[in-house]
Amino acid sequence: MSNNQNQVENTKELSELLQIRRDKLTDLQQEGRDPFQITKYERSHSSKEICENCTTEERTITVRGEEKQVTANISPLDGKQVTVAGRIMSKRGMGKVGFLHIADMDGQIQLFVKKDILGEEEYNRFKKLDIGDIVGAEGEVFTTQTGEVSVRVDCISLLSKSLQPLPEKFHGMTDTDMRYRQRYVDLIMNRDVKDTFIKRSKIISAIRSYLNDQGFLEVETPMLVSNAGGAAARPFETHFNALDEDFKLRISLELYLKRLIVGGLERVYEIGRVFRNEGLDTRHNPEFTLMELYQAYTDYHGMMDLTENLYRHVAMEVLGTTQIVYNGIEMDLGKPFERITMVDAVKKYAGVDFNEIKTLEEARAVAKEHHVEYEERHKKGDILNLFFEDYVEEHLLQPTFVMDHPVEISPLTKKKPGNPDYVERFEFFMNGWEMANAYSELNDPIDQRERFRAQEELLAQGDEEANTTDEDFMNALEIGMPPTGGIGFGIDRMCMLLTDSAAIRDVLLFPTMKTLDK
């Protein structure tokens, strides 16, 4: 049979199954047993509460006339009455006895259904249940002959009728694109996916807990802004009809959080979505979760210390260890993180010492020699950064702070005293990825205006990611901002590392997807 014939047969079979399920629902409604009329079901226990902390005992059972040793799990609730609920994931019947597994938030548990206990009428209704239906059941906890903790059902209720079969019926939930588009099905079928998102929630909770304990105040700032600054990125644009003005979706949290530092909120942070009109790949999604924090009266060294402590705290809270493995690479968060300047890193991995390069012409010459592509608008500092991207990033597997970036690529950062070509900035790397970006924040309004002016010149030259002057932010700086350290963390990449997820879409519940042709 050809592939086309197989598809036709599968489509026909699916249509028949869909109709059978709808017919079952119609029958239930005509009997006055419409499951969608049920509004509440009280559960006494989850599957985890019943199945955890079990003791074990060895038992001898007889299978097809042969004796066999099995290890039986004995629940602490053995012999107790419980009420459970969940989605039917498997179902099998053997005459007057049936078994099914239901899944809830915490895991699965087996239900043992017997005709003699339920009665003939209820048992016949049980046999009409489908995989995917959501049920509630009451009964006594016991251990089956094969050693599995189960519930011996006294009463079972259909709480919601599934009108579509779960995907394993035909092809499994292996199509990656479909998994992202139908995350709700992915969560049902793949327990490891659910575990990933449970860990993500715990990661964010651990971040909040740590920062709150350090005296930081969580705040919220606008997503719709007239000037999308604070990062080198192209914004999404929209029109606000009520004001008849064009707005942008924020690309960063920085400029509003700094306004709050000016206002006297000395330690602030925000965890929120930002939006960048860029491409899609394994580490980039146009909307993603960013965490930025700002602390008055500290600098980028203070931000390094905070980053080390925060990463260790989160790893211990979520994973119970500071040793993590990503794609087979072991990384140790327990050791002091390496600290290296960008110039020294390029010297180490590319063999080029930018301390010896004095002019733009020399920088361009060495770039050509090493096949580093640059644009005419690029200055010496830009070319240093291009060397870093081409030669260094891939080697930064262990936790590493790369410090002291060129001023050309750091428009919001304080210059290094005595070395104005560089700024007090670091990027934090793990697994060859940038995980965080931090500064000693620029608080000199005169210098800041000059930096904005340089950015606007780049914009005029065609750099669509350059910043424009934010006059209200400039006014805030002129009011006066104390010395401040600030940092931005990519929450999604942190989640990727701590859950060993291959792509950013694996840690976003609903990643951005191209609309399917209709």
Secondary structure, DSSP 8 states (H G I E B T S, - for coil): --HHHHHHHHHHHHHHHHHHHHHHHHHHHHTT--GGG------S--HHHHHTT-EEEEEEEEETTEEEEEEEEE-TTTT-EEEEEEEEEEEEEETTEEEEEEE-SS-EEEEEEEHHHH-HHHHHHHHT--TT-EEEEEEEEEE-TTS-EEEEEEEEEEEE---S--GGGTT-S--HHHHHHTHHHHHHH-HHHHHHHHHHHHHHHHHHHHHHHTT-EE----SEESS--SSS----EEEETTTTEEEEE-S-SHHHHHHHHHTT--EEEEEEEEE-----BTTB-SEEEEEEEEEET--HHHHHHHHHHHHHHHHHHHHSSSEEEETTEEEESSS--EEEEHHHHHHHHH---GGG--SHHHHHHHHHHTT----TT--HHHHHHHHHHHHTGGG--S-EEEE--BGGG-TTB-EETTEEEEESEEEEEETTEEEEEEEEB---HHHHHHHHHHHHHHHHTT-TT-----HHHHHHHHH---SEEEEEEEHHHHHHHHHT-SSGGGG-SS--------
